[in-house]
Amino acid sequence: MTTRSIALREIATARTGDKGNRLNIALVCRDPSFYPEVARQITAERVAQLFALRKPGAVKRYDLPKLAAFNFVLDDVLEGGVNASLGLDGHGKALSFLVLTLELSVSAAIITHNKTNPIAGGNDEATSPYGRHCSVAAGPSF
């Protein structure tokens, strides 16, 4: 089986939220066929390593297979939270982009199969169900 190394942002999207000094990162696969590989490779331990400089107290992953999604909860990574932190991003909103930089190996067959699905990133441009023209490109490389 041929595999390809890609950035997580090519097959998933992410959003963050905060509650005090706790960060929540919702990671959603662009297509359910990506879920097993993301589940296997993007572990709580790997996310903890990614955030090691922020010294997380704990990292927990909650699996949501019916949504092809995950919720990562990281304790003590927001420098005390929005009211205590002097950082520019006390809410941690930009930290989802850090997770999307993780590399993983996926089957070339899965990528090829999803090239016909614009939501999975197969086309650079697509029309949304609402009739507006939208771009689904992977975005800039960091």
C-alpha positions in Angstrom: 0.0 0.0 0.0 1.4 3.4 -1.0 1.3 6.1 1.7 1.7 9.8 1.5 2.9 12.2 4.3 0.5 15.2 4.6 -0.2 18.0 7.0 -3.3 17.4 9.1 -4.9 20.6 7.7 -5.2 18.9 4.4 -7.8 16.4 5.7 -9.2 18.1 8.8 -10.4 21.4 10.3 -10.1 22.6 13.9 -11.7 25.1 16.2 -10.7 26.1 19.8 -12.5 27.3 22.9 -11.4 28.1 26.4 -12.7 27.8 29.9 -10.4 29.4 32.4 -7.0 27.8 31.9 -8.4 24.9 29.9 -8.2 24.7 26.2 -10.6 22.7 24.0 -9.6 21.8 20.5 -12.3 20.3 18.2 -10.7 18.4 15.3 -13.1 17.4 12.5 -12.1 15.2 9.6 -13.1 16.6 6.2 -14.4 13.2 5.2 -15.3 10.2 7.4 -12.8 8.0 5.6 -10.0 9.9 7.2 -11.2 9.2 10.7 -9.4 5.9 11.3 -6.0 7.3 10.3 -6.4 10.4 12.3 -7.6 8.4 15.3 -4.5 6.1 15.0 -1.9 8.9 14.6 -3.2 12.0 16.4 -3.1 10.8 19.9 -3.4 12.7 23.2 0.3 11.9 23.8 1.2 13.4 20.4 -0.8 16.6 21.1 0.9 16.8 24.5 4.3 16.7 22.8 3.2 19.4 20.4 2.2 21.7 23.3 5.2 20.7 25.5 6.5 24.3 25.7 3.1 25.3 27.3 3.5 22.6 29.9 0.0 21.1 29.8 -1.1 19.5 33.1 -3.1 16.9 31.3 -4.2 16.2 27.7 -7.4 14.1 27.1 -8.8 13.0 23.8 -12.5 12.4 23.4 -13.5 10.4 20.3 -16.6 11.3 18.4 -16.7 8.6 15.6 -20.2 9.4 14.4 -19.1 12.9 13.7 -15.7 11.9 12.4 -14.3 14.2 15.0 -12.2 14.5 18.2 -12.2 16.9 21.2 -8.9 17.4 22.9 -8.9 19.0 26.3 -5.6 20.5 27.5 -5.3 21.7 31.1 -3.0 24.6 32.2 -1.9 25.8 28.7 -3.5 29.3 28.6 -1.2 31.0 31.1 -4.0 31.3 33.7 -6.8 32.0 31.3 -8.0 35.2 29.5 -8.2 37.3 32.7 -4.8 36.3 34.0 -2.7 36.0 30.9 -0.7 38.8 29.3 -0.4 36.8 26.1 -2.0 38.1 22.9 -4.2 35.1 22.6 -5.6 34.4 26.0 -8.5 32.5 24.6 -6.1 30.2 22.6 -8.1 30.7 19.4 -4.9 30.5 17.2 -3.8 27.2 18.8 -6.0 25.1 16.6 -3.6 26.0 13.7 -0.7 24.5 15.6 -2.5 21.2 15.8 -3.2 21.3 12.0 0.5 21.5 11.3 1.0 17.9 12.5 2.1 15.5 9.9 0.6 12.1 9.3 0.8 9.3 6.8 -2.3 8.3 4.9 -3.1 5.9 2.2 -2.7 7.3 -1.3 -5.9 5.4 -2.2 -7.9 7.4 0.4 -6.6 10.7 -0.9 -7.3 9.6 -4.5 -10.8 8.5 -3.6 -11.6 11.8 -1.9 -10.4 14.0 -4.9 -13.9 13.8 -6.2 -15.3 15.2 -3.0 -14.8 19.0 -2.8 -15.4 19.1 0.9 -12.6 16.6 1.5 -10.2 19.0 -0.4 -10.4 17.3 -3.8 -11.0 20.5 -5.7 -9.4 23.8 -5.2 -12.7 25.5 -5.8 -16.3 24.3 -5.3 -19.8 25.5 -5.0 -21.4 25.2 -1.6 -24.8 23.7 -1.0 -26.0 27.3 -0.5 -25.0 28.3 -4.0 -22.1 30.6 -3.0 -18.7 30.1 -4.6 -16.2 29.0 -1.9 -12.6 28.0 -1.8 -11.6 24.7 -0.1 -7.9 25.0 -0.6 -5.6 23.7 2.1 -4.2 27.2 2.9 -0.7 28.5 3.3 2.2 26.2 4.2 4.0 27.1 7.4 
